[in-house]
């Protein structure tokens, strides 16, 4: 609670007192270290790189043999985030990849790796393979979590699709990996999906349109009432626009 309120010194002070307890379960030790690392990560946004180095040093000094694979993968994922913010992109990519390899069944390492690759793709749109990898990470992360945690990453997925190439590489990834995501997670993004369908460029319209239509058809099987009215509204709007064009044509 203190960390979320920005009271980092109070949070770190109270977490340091856990060691005074005679016998601490391994889960509580994990949560203590995790919250301390998060404090340093949030503090770095306002105070600078000193906190990043302190957080990274804490992870490196932690004896990981006492923690299970889920916990270890989480530590490596956070370490990758620290390295990324310190500008050590190559090391960050290796560490995040290792976190996913330790346990690919938890969503957090996938999400953090996706954010790293997303940032790399933002800086250089020419390398579509980075965008493909970021999209795979986001879609994989969205398979194992509830809807409200999924929103942020689905928003990034839709944004990445706007940078699809002429071959429809990103759309093919969406068509392949979206099947593992619950249809309920896509419902809040129905207007954006319909917009992508209608605004696809001619070069990528065939591939992107097909993958998005497959996704919409899957939504329609589970939630026909929710998808009917937006589709009908879009149909009537396009119909009216077409009539106006025909009427204004010489």
Secondary structure, 3 states (H helix, E strand, C coil): CCCCCCCHHHHHHHHHHHHHCCCCCHHHHHHHHHHHHHHHHHHHHHHCHHHHHHHHHHHHHCCHHHCCHHHHHHHHHHHHHHHHHCCCHHHHHHHHHHHHHHCCCCHHHHHHHHHHHHHHHHHCCCCHHHHHHHHHHHHHHHHHCCHHHHHHHHHHHHHHHCCCCCCCHHHHHHHHHHHHCCHHHHHHHHHHHHHHHHHCCCCCHHHHHHHHHHHHHHHHHHCHHHHHHHHHHHHHHHHHHHHHHHHHCC
